[in-house]
Amino acid sequence: MSKKLYTIFAALMIVTMLLSACTTKATEKAVEPTVAAVEPTAEPVEPTAAPVEPTAEPVEPTAEPASTDCSLAEVFCVGLVTDVGKIDDKSFNQSTWDGVKQAETDLGAIVQYIETTDPKDYAKNINTFADNKYDVIVTVGFALGEATTAAAKTYPDVKFIGVDQFQAEEVANLAGLNFPEDNAGFLVGALAALMTKTNKIGAVLGTDLVPPVWRFGEGYRAGALYINPAIEVNTVYHSDVGFDKTFSDPEWGKTTAISMIDKGVDIIFGAGGKTGNGALLGAAEKGVYCIGVDTDQYYTVPEAQKFLLSSAMKLLGPGTFDLIKMAKEGAFPKGNYFGQAGYAPFHDLDSVVSDEVRAKMQEIDAALKDGSLKTGVAPTKPGG
């Protein structure tokens, strides 16, 4: 190699080494990790006017209590802890949340919720609100009963509302909001028996280990048999899975409903959060009548509107709001407080319900309310 070429080659090597060093330094700077992780935030639910009807819009989740100082006398704070059925279940949790939001509108309350994803977190989530000096804490569902009672005893200055939590013993600052689910189930079971063409009806439900679900399902059976002792009632509970899935399995609900329909069932009652909603969607897909639960699901499951005959209703929102209002006014009850139950209007199917069916339904409703008619349904599953 000539001296001239050697000189050029050496120069190129030096340039290459310099460029490599600069690139390495830039790369090291670009990938240098940050020390502080970004904290997750949860946007508070925006205040809304009190809804006249349930909404099908998804509920924006929140995860942390409001930053307002709830210890101040002039500030009234209400927190809600869901079960694992989720806040936007378009049924049980969401209807209860509507009652809490009414307290925001009508009482000027600061409201927030924590959505539970694991049953082990029930106590932690309740205590999060209590430690932040919330005035009222609403816990939703039978499964939170034990954690709610324990928290009420630990935080005597906080008022607790346990939805679907029957109080075997009274705690001064705890009210269980309960409903006659068997009456509501009985009503829609009678309706199904009056409207069926095949003499075969079905119910797709959450776990029968939850007493209110059991009462819905067995009330439905009892109401149908009251109208027609020879009717075939197919009732399936989703009890062979973990509790975290029993109310959040719409695919199972849908396939179970379709399986029933393929065997001649022409009316489906869906009761079990998103699992029950799946049953409604399966019925609508097959073009048969369906019946919702907890709230008027004509407004919360619009995909099923054309086939939704009615809903077995628990007036969760009004019952929750009434107890919150009593807490604010210093008239909070202890023990068990009973809300109202009934059935929803026929909406799009109003024209297919005869006057005779309407009259019979009104007769049964009145008899259940005045006590002259009993459903015969046990408070809990026998042996459960």
C-alpha positions, 0 to 999 in steps of 0.5 A: 500500500502506498504512503498516500493511500495509507494516510487516507485509510488512517484518516477514515478510521479516525472519523469512523471511531469518532462517529461511533463514539458520538452515536453511542453517547446519544443512544445512552442518553435517549434510553436513560430511564426516568427515576419517578414513575408517572402516578396513575390518575382517575378522573372524577365523575362529572356532575350530572342532572338527576336522570329520569331514566337509566342510561345506556352510556358507559360509566367513567371509572374512578379509582381514588377518593375525591381530593376534597377534605371530607372531614370538613363539616360543610362537606358531605362525601359519599363513596361507593364500593362495587362488587366484582360485577363492575360499575358499568354492568347496566344493571345492579352496580350501575343502578345503585350508582345512579342513586349515589349520583342523585345525592350529588345532584340533590344534596350537593354531595361529593361522590366517588366510587372504587371498582373492585377487581378482586374480592380480597380487596373489599375491606381495603377499598371500603377502608380507603373511603373511611380513612378519608373521612367520607360521611357515607359509604355504600357497598354493593352486593351480598359478597361485601356483607362481612367486610361492610359489617367489620368496617362499620364497627371499626368506623362508628362515625361513618354511615354504611349502606349495604345493598343486598346485605341482610342484617342478622345483627344490628349495628348502629351505623349500618343499614342493609338495603334489601328488596323482595326479589322473589316478588319481582321474579314471581311477577315476570314469571307469571308474565312469561307464562301468560305470554309463552307460545311453546309452554317452555320458558327459561332463566339464565342467572348468576350464582344461586349462592347469592340469596337475591339471585336465588330469590329472583330465579325461584320467584320466576319459577313460582310465578310461572307455575302459579299461572300454569302448573304444567309449564316447563321452566328451565332455570340455570345458575352460573355457580360452577365458576369463581365468584369474580366471573359469575356476574361478568360472563356475557358469553356464557349467558348468551350461549346458555340462552341460545341453547335453551331457545334451540330446545323450544324455550321462547322467553328468557329471563336474564338475571346476573349482571353482565352474564344476564345481559348476555342472555338478553342478547342471545334471545334478541339474536334468536328473535324471542322475548326476553326479560331483564332484571334490577332496573328497566333494562330497556334503557340499559341494553338497547340491543335487546329493546325490540324483544324485551318484554319487561324487567324484574325491577328493584328500585335500587337508585331510589332506595340508595338515595333515600338512605343517603338522604336520611344519613345527611338529615340525621335520621339514618336507620339501623338494621334492615331497610326494605326498598320496593320491587315490581316490573317494568313497562312493556315498551316496544311490545306494549301492543302485543300484551293483551288487556287480559294479561295486563289485568292479571299482572295488576291483580298479582302485583296488588296481591303480592304487595298487600300480602294476600299472595305469597311466593313460597320462596325461601330466603336462601337456597335450602342447604346453601 
